[in-house]
Amino acid sequence: MKSFTFSPQIVSDLKNYSKEKFAADLMAGVIVGIVALPLAIAFGIASGVSPETGIITAIIAGLAISLFGGSSVQIGGPTGAFIVIIYNIIQQYGESGLLTATILAGIILLVLGIFRLGTIIKYIPYPIIVGFTSGIAVTIFTTQIKDLFGLTLSSNPADFIEKWIVYVQSFDTINYWSALVGILSIVIIAVFPKISRVIPGSLVAIVLMTVGVYLLKTYAGITGIETIGDRFTIEGKLPSLAMPSLEWETIKSLMQPAITIAVLGAIESLLSATVADGVIGSKHNSNQELIGQGIANVLSPLFGGIPATGAIARTMTNINNGGKTPVAGVIHAIMLLLIFVFLMPLAQYIPMSCLAGVLVVVSYNMSGWRTFRELLKNPKSDVSVLLITFLLTVIFDLTIAIEFGLVLACLLFIKRVMSVVEISSIRDKIIHTEDVTISGKEEHLVIPKDVEAYEINGPYFFGIANKFEEVMLQTKDRPKIRIIRMRKVPFIDSTGIHNLTSLCEMSRKENIQIILSGVNEDVYNALKRSGFTEKLKEENICRNIHEAIKRAEVLLESDKAPKA
């Protein structure tokens, strides 16, 4: 395995930097910073922390991802995908537990990047990704119903079904002014892109609704519309550096949610970077991107921040507004910092129902319902995976869904590999085609009497080892020699070696000699390290089928057939 090289994208992009690129990055960074503001506030509140925490995360993590990541245009920060897991961690372990879990997740991401595991995400089946992404969207939508309609709840259960039961029972407490603000916010966000795509609809909705609610409170005496200031004390004060608890007992209890944060962050950030690659015609460094995400999630909690990852919506906003290099991401973080220091107190006037409207639109965009619908037309196995992952995410827990999804991904991978691995039995002739492209002729090799030949086409691992034994035992004949052709076996694992060893021992009891043919270097080294070659003897491991047949003929002629 190649060693990892620390090479942030910003370093290579700055080598040929120019005034033109800086002008483009400056414009894009300012716009993305403005776009990120309402989302950071909304994601922070929905996650169960303060609005300041959301912005601090966007500043610290966004800066780290741009400075140390592997994509030219990736914009990082808090995202909707984390809302559910963050909220659940806070409910169970408190905010201090969340900070510790985030640091652990950052360390996990660093390890994944250092050991070059960035490409492993592509092995997670698409239905699993769509399933839990759509599930997260439904969960986010569900959590916003209370604020969207200004409901007064007798209780606010975490369980999905129980929450909807409480909503139905409490719908007579609806605050019509809050509902009007929330619905108007959704309409503005949906319609405004038709007027202008430069200014984000979410920002327009927040400004208009905040001004409107302020006027209603001041001049119309309507005071029932809850704002951020009614629920939080807003300060534009930079947080001090603090180290969360990293005691061993705490680490053990938080390892599971930390893994969930890391896996979800890796998936979302690399998907975002891949989507960006398709738009700008570039290619990100997935391992370096994980390093950047890891650093961001280690630094963010030190300032009280929450988990962060690459954000597809903000990354696309960066691209659409001309962002060229990670400098745009740095400027976006600086823009947020200036807003935080000088304008943060004004956030107390933002209506909660307006923020709920913003998150309803976020959940709609995240749901990918069109993709979900199309996947329902796929084979039944994919549909089952999609629906199971979706329902686990919605009804139970995102942690369970991700753990199940990863296990299911492994099982599906094994099943698909097994389906393409071929094991064939050859009785009379072998059509030897290795040199057909050169000579244009097929060579027919005759298998001697009392010899059976088998060919394995594919990896010889735990999922296939028993399958080979079943194929071999289908014959009722008992030959003197069995040739196992392994020229198309790229690797063998411990179960495969154990299977071969058992086969040799069984064959020895039946006075049958095993000969291996076409073993490649990697497979041979694995067999040698295990001691298998000593048991079988080196002369019975042949470089090709010609040597294997000659070896079989020698053993037959000598009528000795050495026992393995």
VOGU-3710 file (C-alpha; in Angstrom, 3 decimals, decimal comma):
1> mksftfspqi> 0,000/0,000/0,000  1,309/3,417/-0,938  2,069/5,753/1,941  -0,211/8,751/2,418  1,119/12,154/1,384  -0,290/15,232/3,111  -1,130/17,507/0,194  -3,999/19,980/0,760  -5,601/21,130/-2,489  -5,125/24,795/-1,616
11> vsdlknyske> -1,330/24,387/-1,799  -1,368/23,231/-5,424  -4,113/25,704/-6,413  -2,126/28,661/-5,077  0,882/27,836/-7,272  -0,754/29,374/-10,334  -3,025/31,809/-8,530  -3,949/35,099/-10,209  -5,897/38,294/-9,630  -8,686/36,975/-11,854
21> kfaadlmagv> -9,050/33,823/-9,747  -8,995/35,873/-6,538  -11,754/38,166/-7,857  -13,875/35,115/-8,694  -13,160/33,483/-5,318  -13,945/36,727/-3,467  -17,368/37,090/-5,082  -18,216/33,408/-4,604  -16,972/33,373/-0,996  -19,063/36,406/0,004
31> ivgivalpla> -22,220/34,942/-1,554  -21,677/31,492/-0,042  -21,080/33,104/3,353  -24,441/34,857/3,098  -26,130/31,634/1,981  -24,518/29,690/4,840  -25,717/32,115/7,542  -29,404/31,136/7,788  -28,577/27,456/7,279  -25,970/27,482/10,058
41> iafgiasgvs> -28,450/29,107/12,454  -31,255/26,718/11,470  -29,081/23,594/11,658  -27,735/24,657/15,051  -31,160/25,198/16,591  -32,648/22,038/15,029  -29,723/20,020/16,409  -30,499/21,139/19,941  -27,723/23,722/20,366  -27,666/27,527/20,168
51> petgiitaii> -27,710/29,505/16,902  -24,217/30,812/17,739  -22,938/27,233/17,841  -24,153/26,634/14,305  -22,317/29,699/13,001  -19,142/28,934/14,986  -19,132/25,455/13,431  -19,512/26,924/9,950  -16,587/29,289/10,613  -14,112/26,867/12,218
61> aglaislfgg> -14,962/23,730/10,258  -15,525/25,603/7,005  -12,078/27,206/7,301  -10,364/23,898/8,158  -12,026/21,991/5,300  -10,931/24,643/2,790  -7,375/24,798/4,151  -6,747/21,072/4,544  -9,251/19,323/2,247  -8,721/17,654/-1,111
71> ssvqiggptg> -11,272/19,517/-3,261  -10,907/22,892/-4,976  -14,507/23,979/-4,440  -15,810/22,069/-1,404  -17,601/24,197/1,200  -17,920/22,647/4,638  -20,032/23,292/7,698  -22,999/21,924/9,652  -25,503/20,053/7,484  -29,023/18,721/7,751
81> afiviiynii> -27,826/15,130/7,699  -26,318/15,547/11,177  -29,398/17,047/12,841  -30,934/13,767/13,927  -27,753/12,136/15,238  -26,614/15,322/17,046  -29,989/15,768/18,719  -30,030/12,151/19,899  -26,469/12,350/21,260  -27,288/15,513/23,209
91> qqygesgllt> -30,420/13,896/24,659  -28,432/10,865/25,803  -24,986/12,252/26,660  -25,401/16,024/26,897  -23,500/18,692/24,955  -20,197/17,667/26,550  -20,749/14,148/25,226  -21,427/15,536/21,758  -18,143/17,459/21,790  -16,211/14,331/22,778
101> atilagiill> -17,982/12,199/20,151  -17,181/14,802/17,484  -13,472/14,790/18,351  -13,443/10,984/18,224  -15,202/11,120/14,844  -12,549/13,549/13,618  -9,796/11,161/14,696  -11,565/8,286/12,889  -11,752/10,383/9,717  -8,051/11,204/10,024
111> vlgifrlgti> -7,236/7,494/10,310  -9,408/6,695/7,258  -7,580/9,333/5,239  -4,078/8,386/6,419  -4,683/4,730/5,545  -6,025/5,724/2,132  -9,553/4,423/2,662  -11,231/7,367/0,949  -12,339/5,253/-2,002  -14,095/2,689/0,205
121> ikyipypiiv> -17,256/4,807/0,251  -17,994/3,898/-3,380  -18,579/0,305/-2,298  -21,655/1,288/-0,270  -24,666/0,435/-2,472  -26,578/3,427/-3,807  -29,974/2,252/-2,423  -28,509/2,351/1,098  -27,284/5,935/0,645  -30,630/7,052/-0,812
131> gftsgiavti> -32,511/5,125/1,883  -30,953/6,777/4,891  -30,674/10,198/3,183  -34,416/10,158/2,457  -35,033/8,890/5,988  -33,067/11,793/7,448  -35,120/14,202/5,319  -38,400/12,795/6,652  -37,082/12,977/10,221  -35,970/16,614/9,807
141> fttqikdlfg> -39,375/17,519/8,370  -41,056/15,824/11,336  -38,998/17,747/13,903  -40,018/21,097/12,364  -43,808/20,663/12,546  -44,022/22,123/16,071  -42,230/25,381/15,205  -43,730/25,633/11,719  -47,278/25,769/13,101  -46,453/27,192/16,531
151> ltlssnpadf> -47,963/24,185/18,326  -48,108/23,909/22,114  -47,247/20,304/22,991  -47,978/18,430/26,200  -44,788/16,436/25,516  -42,274/16,183/22,699  -41,275/12,508/22,345  -38,238/11,505/20,311  -39,945/8,483/18,722  -41,199/9,167/15,182
161> iekwivyvqs> -44,649/7,578/15,533  -45,259/8,927/19,041  -44,237/12,420/17,873  -46,864/12,396/15,105  -49,494/11,139/17,553  -48,735/14,134/19,814  -48,857/16,486/16,804  -52,320/15,252/15,822  -53,559/15,544/19,404  -52,138/19,081/19,725
171> fdtinywsal> -53,129/20,505/16,357  -55,944/22,519/17,944  -53,206/24,662/19,588  -51,973/25,927/16,233  -50,739/29,555/16,180  -52,111/30,868/12,895  -49,686/33,794/12,727  -46,700/31,479/13,148  -48,161/29,105/10,563  -48,624/32,003/8,134
181> vgilsiviia> -44,992/33,106/8,614  -43,737/29,555/8,109  -45,793/28,902/4,971  -44,895/32,286/3,452  -41,217/31,509/4,116  -41,522/28,222/2,199  -43,277/29,978/-0,706  -40,598/32,710/-0,881  -37,748/30,174/-0,844  -39,440/28,120/-3,572
191> vfpkisrvip> -40,365/31,059/-5,823  -37,451/33,494/-5,405  -34,920/31,512/-7,526  -37,154/32,322/-10,516  -36,491/36,001/-9,820  -32,788/35,786/-8,937  -30,329/32,964/-8,286  -27,645/35,297/-6,964  -29,401/36,074/-3,680  -30,501/32,951/-1,756
201> gslvaivlmt> -34,235/32,604/-1,209  -33,691/31,504/2,391  -31,958/34,803/3,196  -34,735/36,809/1,511  -37,369/34,873/3,477  -35,581/35,439/6,774  -35,116/39,179/6,165  -38,720/39,754/5,016  -40,299/37,615/7,737  -38,095/39,092/10,482
211> vgvyllktya> -38,991/42,641/9,465  -42,660/41,687/9,098  -42,856/40,022/12,518  -41,030/42,962/14,142  -43,602/45,379/12,668  -46,500/43,162/13,775  -45,136/43,027/17,325  -44,331/46,746/17,498  -47,350/48,308/15,784  -50,090/45,648/15,712
221> gitgietigd> -49,589/44,218/19,188  -49,259/40,637/17,897  -46,851/39,024/20,345  -47,595/35,326/19,944  -45,010/34,679/17,206  -41,975/33,042/18,841  -38,541/34,307/17,768  -34,997/33,088/18,401  -34,641/35,713/21,159  -37,610/34,211/23,007
231> rftiegklps> -35,812/30,875/23,244  -32,086/31,806/23,268  -29,856/34,564/24,603  -27,941/35,831/21,580  -24,350/37,080/21,866  -21,811/37,869/19,170  -18,979/36,765/21,418  -16,205/34,491/20,208  -15,932/31,307/22,293  -12,859/30,446/24,318
241> lampslewet> -10,827/27,324/23,658  -11,893/24,374/25,829  -10,936/20,697/25,869  -13,874/18,255/26,266  -13,541/15,196/28,488  -11,460/12,414/26,929  -11,511/9,916/29,784  -11,390/6,248/28,771  -14,868/5,393/30,122  -16,346/8,354/28,238
251> ikslmqpait> -14,557/7,358/25,039  -15,886/3,784/25,269  -19,473/4,914/25,746  -19,279/7,421/22,873  -17,425/5,285/20,327  -20,606/4,065/18,616  -22,081/7,551/17,965  -18,588/8,749/16,977  -18,391/6,043/14,301  -21,837/7,068/13,065
261> iavlgaiesl> -20,738/10,711/12,787  -17,531/9,703/10,984  -19,247/7,391/8,487  -22,016/9,887/7,754  -19,497/12,726/7,413  -17,273/10,693/5,078  -20,189/9,672/2,870  -21,668/13,161/2,591  -18,363/14,964/2,044  -17,090/12,550/-0,618
271> lsatvadgvi> -20,452/12,539/-2,389  -20,410/16,325/-2,401  -16,849/16,387/-3,752  -17,749/13,822/-6,434  -20,772/15,856/-7,550  -18,544/18,939/-7,727  -15,996/17,037/-9,836  -18,677/16,271/-12,390  -19,590/19,948/-12,684  -16,100/21,494/-12,865
281> gskhnsnqel> -14,410/18,608/-14,716  -11,814/18,050/-12,001  -10,933/15,237/-9,578  -10,665/15,596/-5,842  -8,253/13,721/-3,577  -10,623/11,610/-1,473  -8,020/10,678/1,142  -6,910/14,274/1,612  -10,570/15,285/1,798  -11,058/12,894/4,716
291> igqgianvls> -7,973/14,391/6,363  -9,518/17,853/6,011  -12,833/16,626/7,404  -10,995/14,963/10,290  -9,086/18,125/11,199  -12,314/20,152/10,989  -14,153/17,819/13,363  -11,273/17,813/15,840  -11,016/21,626/15,868  -14,738/22,492/15,827
301> plfggipatg> -15,564/20,995/19,290  -12,586/22,780/20,838  -14,575/25,991/20,262  -17,922/24,449/21,201  -18,874/23,501/17,644  -20,827/20,516/16,340  -19,982/17,941/13,624  -19,439/19,260/10,112  -18,923/17,907/6,628  -18,927/18,956/2,998
311> aiartmtnin> -22,263/20,552/2,081  -23,578/19,860/-1,425  -25,893/22,904/-1,572  -23,211/25,382/-0,476  -20,588/23,714/-2,669  -22,861/24,056/-5,710  -23,546/27,688/-4,760  -19,790/28,238/-4,712  -19,380/26,699/-8,172  -22,360/28,533/-9,672
321> nggktpvagv> -20,990/31,879/-8,458  -17,528/31,359/-9,928  -15,497/29,838/-7,091  -12,208/28,447/-8,428  -10,061/27,431/-5,458  -10,340/26,735/-1,695  -9,689/30,458/-1,173  -13,432/30,936/-1,782  -14,117/28,660/1,180  -11,695/30,647/3,338
331> ihaimlllif> -13,450/33,899/2,369  -16,843/32,307/3,147  -15,572/31,552/6,684  -14,242/35,110/7,111  -17,577/36,502/5,915  -19,431/34,452/8,510  -16,986/35,602/11,194  -17,652/39,276/10,387  -21,412/38,717/10,467  -21,083/36,833/13,755
341> vflmplaqyi> -19,064/39,579/15,450  -21,010/42,616/14,211  -24,553/41,470/13,354  -25,250/38,414/15,533  -27,525/40,223/18,060  -29,987/40,937/15,234  -30,609/37,178/14,911  -32,810/37,306/18,026  -35,615/38,804/15,931  -35,766/35,884/13,447
351> pmsclagvlv> -39,090/33,975/13,811  -38,766/30,301/14,738  -41,483/29,382/12,220  -39,411/31,034/9,475  -36,390/28,884/10,354  -38,707/25,867/10,388  -39,780/26,820/6,872  -36,135/26,955/5,795  -35,551/23,451/7,159  -38,726/22,110/5,540
361> vvsynmsgwr> -37,301/23,170/2,175  -33,932/21,663/3,108  -35,620/18,364/3,969  -37,542/18,425/0,675  -34,356/18,966/-1,319  -32,552/16,294/0,694  -35,322/13,717/0,264  -34,438/12,990/-3,354  -37,968/11,661/-3,829  -37,558/11,421/-7,590
371> tfrellknpk> -34,502/9,192/-7,174  -36,347/7,216/-4,494  -39,253/6,677/-6,889  -36,965/5,546/-9,712  -35,157/3,073/-7,443  -38,506/1,427/-6,660  -38,454/0,189/-10,271  -35,159/-1,650/-9,709  -34,741/-5,357/-8,866  -36,511/-6,544/-5,702
381> sdvsvllitf> -33,238/-6,925/-3,790  -32,379/-3,227/-4,293  -35,934/-2,160/-3,431  -35,810/-4,206/-0,227  -32,496/-2,618/0,789  -33,856/0,857/0,011  -37,059/0,438/2,020  -35,448/-1,337/4,976  -32,754/1,351/5,338  -35,350/4,118/4,947
391> lltvifdlti> -37,688/2,655/7,560  -34,877/1,935/10,028  -33,729/5,564/9,744  -37,218/6,998/10,222  -38,739/4,674/12,797  -35,714/3,635/14,831  -32,383/5,437/14,710  -29,837/6,706/12,226  -27,078/4,814/14,051  -28,926/1,531/13,586
401> aiefglvlac> -29,612/2,359/9,938  -25,958/3,116/9,173  -24,687/0,042/11,022  -27,237/-2,126/9,258  -26,443/-0,434/5,951  -22,728/-1,147/6,261  -23,342/-4,795/7,170  -25,820/-5,091/4,321  -23,305/-3,496/1,956  -20,743/-6,147/2,883
411> llfikrvmsv> -23,269/-8,956/2,424  -24,365/-7,625/-0,954  -20,755/-7,265/-2,046  -20,002/-10,851/-1,042  -23,130/-12,099/-2,794  -22,264/-10,261/-6,005  -18,679/-11,495/-5,966  -19,906/-15,028/-5,407  -22,289/-14,687/-8,327  -19,459/-13,846/-10,730
421> veissirdki> -16,965/-16,421/-9,427  -17,052/-19,487/-11,672  -15,953/-22,977/-10,667  -15,888/-25,483/-13,508  -15,087/-29,186/-13,693  -13,065/-30,407/-16,698  -13,010/-34,121/-17,536  -11,598/-34,752/-21,016  -9,969/-31,732/-22,656  -8,811/-28,256/-21,693
431> ihtedvtisg> -9,141/-25,569/-24,338  -5,971/-23,605/-23,647  -6,577/-20,037/-24,879  -3,825/-18,030/-23,204  -1,897/-17,628/-26,471  -4,842/-17,457/-28,888  -4,362/-13,753/-29,523  -0,815/-14,438/-30,686  -1,168/-17,680/-32,644  -4,825/-17,399/-33,591
441> keehlvipkd> -5,273/-21,049/-32,656  -6,771/-22,823/-29,694  -4,687/-25,491/-28,030  -6,544/-28,589/-26,790  -4,810/-30,277/-23,866  -5,892/-33,832/-23,154  -6,475/-34,723/-19,509  -4,905/-38,098/-18,677  -7,041/-40,952/-17,412  -7,571/-40,987/-13,619
451> veayeingpy> -7,097/-37,175/-13,517  -9,766/-34,560/-12,778  -9,223/-30,845/-13,451  -11,081/-27,897/-11,918  -10,782/-24,225/-12,747  -11,569/-21,363/-10,352  -12,286/-18,008/-11,987  -12,361/-15,335/-9,289  -11,129/-14,685/-5,739  -10,847/-17,712/-3,449
461> ffgiankfee> -12,239/-16,232/-0,240  -14,551/-17,261/2,582  -17,661/-16,672/0,510  -16,615/-19,140/-2,188  -14,422/-21,721/-0,458  -17,255/-24,086/0,455  -18,808/-23,656/-2,991  -15,701/-25,162/-4,597  -15,830/-28,160/-2,273  -19,482/-28,728/-3,192
471> vmlqtkdrpk> -18,686/-28,687/-6,927  -15,791/-31,088/-6,441  -17,842/-33,570/-4,444  -20,607/-33,712/-7,057  -18,642/-36,347/-8,973  -18,898/-39,956/-7,812  -15,600/-40,908/-9,443  -12,458/-41,108/-7,347  -9,480/-40,093/-9,516  -5,854/-40,538/-8,544
481> iriirmrkvp> -5,010/-36,881/-9,155  -6,956/-33,617/-8,937  -5,557/-30,550/-10,741  -6,869/-27,217/-9,451  -6,289/-24,490/-12,019  -5,886/-21,126/-10,237  -4,557/-18,815/-12,961  -7,618/-16,539/-12,561  -7,574/-16,419/-8,762  -6,345/-12,887/-7,804
491> fidstgihnl> -6,173/-13,542/-4,046  -6,900/-16,117/-1,381  -7,892/-15,509/2,246  -7,455/-17,623/5,394  -10,741/-19,466/4,827  -9,655/-20,372/1,307  -6,317/-21,652/2,621  -8,108/-23,643/5,316  -10,403/-25,089/2,660  -7,457/-26,154/0,486
501> tslcemsrke> -5,700/-27,671/3,486  -8,810/-29,665/4,408  -9,133/-30,777/0,787  -5,541/-32,055/0,801  -6,086/-33,933/4,049  -9,309/-35,486/2,768  -7,694/-36,385/-0,562  -4,710/-37,956/1,185  -7,044/-40,288/3,079  -8,561/-41,298/-0,278
511> niqiilsgvn> -5,117/-41,680/-1,930  -5,758/-38,705/-4,244  -2,953/-36,236/-5,022  -3,695/-32,500/-5,364  -1,781/-30,384/-7,933  -2,149/-26,616/-8,170  -1,703/-24,884/-11,525  -1,091/-21,237/-12,464  -0,780/-19,878/-8,903  0,133/-16,178/-9,023
521> edvynalkrs> 2,782/-14,630/-6,814  0,418/-13,097/-4,229  -1,545/-16,323/-3,785  1,671/-18,370/-3,638  3,140/-16,123/-0,934  -0,060/-16,425/1,114  0,072/-20,223/0,811  3,752/-20,268/1,751  3,280/-18,093/4,839  0,562/-20,444/6,054
531> gfteklkeen> 2,796/-23,527/5,640  0,516/-24,999/2,973  3,293/-25,350/0,386  5,252/-27,606/2,747  2,252/-29,896/3,183  1,497/-30,096/-0,529  5,196/-30,016/-1,560  6,657/-27,462/-3,951  6,786/-29,827/-6,965  2,984/-30,079/-6,850
541> icrniheaik> 2,539/-26,323/-7,318  3,046/-25,713/-11,050  3,431/-22,486/-13,000  0,936/-23,436/-15,726  -1,381/-26,193/-16,930  1,328/-27,747/-19,148  3,576/-28,364/-16,149  0,623/-29,571/-14,081  -0,354/-32,206/-16,662  3,259/-33,314/-17,041
551> raevllesdk> 3,527/-33,630/-13,269  0,326/-35,711/-13,235  1,692/-37,982/-15,976  4,930/-38,489/-14,058  3,002/-39,460/-10,937  0,767/-41,828/-12,865  3,667/-43,450/-14,695  5,649/-43,948/-11,529  2,485/-45,315/-9,942  3,588/-43,780/-6,686
561> apka> 1,371/-40,703/-6,423  2,996/-39,177/-3,300  0,599/-38,464/-0,494  0,070/-34,820/0,467
//
